[in-house]
Amino acid sequence: MDWVTVMLYAVLVLLGWLNIYASVYDETIGQSIFDFSLSPGRQLLFMAAGVVIIIAILIIDMRFYDTFAYIIYGAILFLLILVPIIGKEVGGNKAWLGIGSFGVQPSEFAKFATALAVAKFVGTIGFRMDNLRNQLMLFVMIGVPMILILLQKDTGTALVFTSFLIVFYREGMSPFLIIVGIACAIIFVLALLVENNIYLYAVIGVVWAVLVFFSRKKKFKRIALLTVGALLVIGLLQSVDYVVDNVLKPHQQNRVKALINPDADPLGYGWNVTQSKIAIGSGGFWGKGFLKGTQTKFDFVPEQSTDFIFCTIGEEHGWLGSLITIGLWVVLMMRIIFIAERQKNRFTRVFAYSTLAIMLFHFSVNIGMTVGLFPVIGIPLPFFSYGGSSLWGFTIMLFILLKLDAHRGQVLQRI
Amino acid sequence: MNEGRKDIIQVLVILVSLVFLIKLFAIQVLDNKYGKLADSNAILRQVDYPVRGLIYDRNGKLLVYNSPEYDVQVVAKEIKNFDSAEFCKVFRLTPEELRKAFKELKQKKEYSPVKLTTFLTQLSNDDFARVQDRLDDFHGFYVQARSSRSYTTSAFANGLGYVSEISKNQLAKDSTQTYKQGDYIGQSGIEAYYEKYLSGKRGVRYKMRDVDGIDKGSFKDGELDTLSVPGQNLTTTIDLDLQLYGEFLMQGKSGSIVAIEPSSGEILSFVSGPSYDPNLLAGKYYSQNFKAISSDTAKPLFNRPLMAQYRPGSIFKIAQAMVALQEGVITPDTRVYCNRTIINCHGAHSNEDLRGAITHSCNPYFHNVLRRMLNKGKTNDPFEDTRIGLEEWNTHIRSFGFGAPLGIDLPNEKSGLVPNGKFYDRAYGGRPWKFSNIYSIAIGEGENLVVPLQMANFAATVANRGFFYTPHLVKSIGDSGTPLPQYLDKHYTTIDSSYFIVAVDAMQNVVQGGTGQYRASLKDIIVCGKTGTVENNPPLADHSVFIAFAPRDNPKIAVAVYVEDAGQGARAAASIASLMIEKYLLGGTQRKHIEDYVLRGEFLD
């Protein structure tokens, strides 16, 4: 058992719990952290259930996860299909499956299930990443849950599945696709940030000229290729406005607009970003102190115990608290990479990298949106945000990894 | 295989975290605007408006008091299920007015959707009673109690001044940051001059609230909160009865009455005609009323006693006489032949001494006296000689309080004009000038300018035989019982007290046997006065002027009356002045025919 990871997990979950308490705490009422009618009390119940889940995972034979990977994946896909049909609507999103008053979000569990399936597929003996058919199969594996989740109108969680690109990259997929994807994203953002496209055209022109100038060999072919590339970029730029105005839904357009200029409509679409930055920014270096924040606990920040939990950290614990939190995360993610790399078995390594990729995506997008670096995409900060499904989903994923890691010697013997 | 790619993934993790930490450092540590924004979000600054000081007359009669009024404030973000038709009904607004109110709300500088912002102002007590019960139906709307000024009578409007919302200009000039947009401030008169005494100190309470504006208790346990301190009451020097009587007499006329208690400089009456009802400039209809009043061609807001600069006319001869005696160029017995070929004159007289010349207002006499003063023969150059004489003359005249603001406790006092050498150099564009060019100042015409307050102060100075207290309107600030310290200083003229007996004798004669005898004399009281008839631009009638004091010994009241376009000083002005004296000393008039004559207002033949 990798006790470093277990400790990091425990610390993050406990810190999350305290911050959930701080985000709903009201001095005039003085709620108890153990009040089960409130989110901190309920989170404590979720945490207790988490411990039961951990024990179950550790008891179950490690071969179960390998063997039943596709079945688990299939079962979750089935649940995802059920959601739009019999699911219940919570906060505008039909993402919940309920039994009585108790509900779970299958999309939160789809992450580790997909990770298992991808790991199983890549771990198959004879799997070659440079095989186009294999690549296509992998995109289908992440694409199906993505589409099913998109049908629930939960764009944020759907986007999480793009993080598997990191796994594919590690397992040998050409970085070309990833680089093109990232480049497109950067161009997209630049096109939105820079009002006048002429500046961007000028930059493209300069880059093109420099590259042409320094390319000695195969001059004609190079220039032709570069010119086509430059024209493609210009085409992409031109299409951005079209995409924003015609493809994105109004609330998605607003989130993009809020990122670029939250002050334009601070009450409307800019409210979340503006209030989130105010809360974090008002924390200063040392923070206002535990339970002393005014912005989060007086509800100026929306969703302050779930997606915007980082505001409470930023406001009450300042930059120092943010540094510690982010530091803990970096240590956890580095540790997972370390664990991944010590596996002799491809299945476990791929699963480990999937865990890392999904956490990195959540970490980046969640904190990025609270500080105004990403559009508001409603995904939780793992272990911190209030919510049973999210906590359990990540707990299961992390402890399957720890279980597999604990038996890494056994696997080697088996092979 | 591909082990090297792990490093790139590690770099990615580190890079993302570094970007976050840098961004966080920028907004948390480097940029302090977020802290302020957080405070404005969560901390409600509630102003505790103090009660503005009351204003009384010299006998303790109330002049100005406060009546409650209510501002409707709104926190825009809290508005829920807003029924605009119902709102219009309850608040008696038209839909257009409501739309305008919302539009103006968003344009306000201090507007914030999460903060209390003033929405409707100055609901009266009646309006409030009607609205109060319904207010709960309109989520997000609150009422803030304030007070507006009310006046017991319509008298003394220009002296009291008015109170209204602070203007953008005033706000910009408020270097101490005491005022905020929407605050009331004294705009003119006593309200403006004594603003810092009347306004008191505002208290502030800091309260925390959540996003719905719900009270979450006081911030830092109230350690930043301050209590409001009520404004100080003022006791004016005005005698309300006399003031009302003066305004009664001035009705339908343009001009001023200023009455002063010579022994203290306290202004007993301060009438500016035409005037306005001060209640019009208080409360809800301020702006539309102000527009109407300020565009009135009769200029009711023009505070004539301090701002109307006139030529003084013949009353100035008394000052000339005093200066000439002091300079030693004449004695009381000096006689001058009334040579009407030099300058016109009136009445039957031919060769008067000084007293006689004042009594009959002999123009050639004072032409001669001024020549003696300005041309003393100190040099052979007649131009230079006049200049030397003029500067000496100027110094004496200014010592009576002419040519500079006296320093009354009101804003916008005008200085009048006492010409000197420099003035004439400019007026003549560098061409030489001498006595023969400027002699009309001898009889109070020409370039001299005075305001009625200076004339009244002059009458008080003669009554005091050579000194004055700066005229003022407030005799006690708060419970102190004393006015501002500068009003306790005696100001002496440059004229020896002994010379004033001549002026007093002559002014007594004016009333008893001279130009003022018919309308200014009283049966049991020796009134001393002097008429003036100031040339006006034809076809307008001359201005009627009279200064007086009474009784002759231990004078209790000095008064100056200036009635525009009313002809001879002996008519309108002398009548009004004597009625004022009679009212003040005897409590009312026994000369009904004079009062009727004044009220009828037909002073021209």
Interface residues (C-beta under 8 A of the other chain):
Chain A: D26 E27 T28 I166 Y169 R170 E171 G172 P266 L267 Q275 K277 I278 A279 I280 G281 S282 G283 G284 F285 T294 Q295 K297 F298 D299 F300 G314 E315 G318 W319 S322 L323 I326 G327 W329 V330 M333 M334 I337 A340 E341 Y353 L356 L360 F363 S364 I367 G368 V371 G372 L373
Chain B: M1 N2 E3 R5 K6 I9 Q10 L12 V13 I14 V16 S17 V19 F20 L21 K23 L24 F25 I27 Q28 V29 D31 N32 K33 Y34 G35 L37 A38 D39 N41 A42 I43 K77 P113 V114 M208 R209 D210 V211 D212 K216 G217
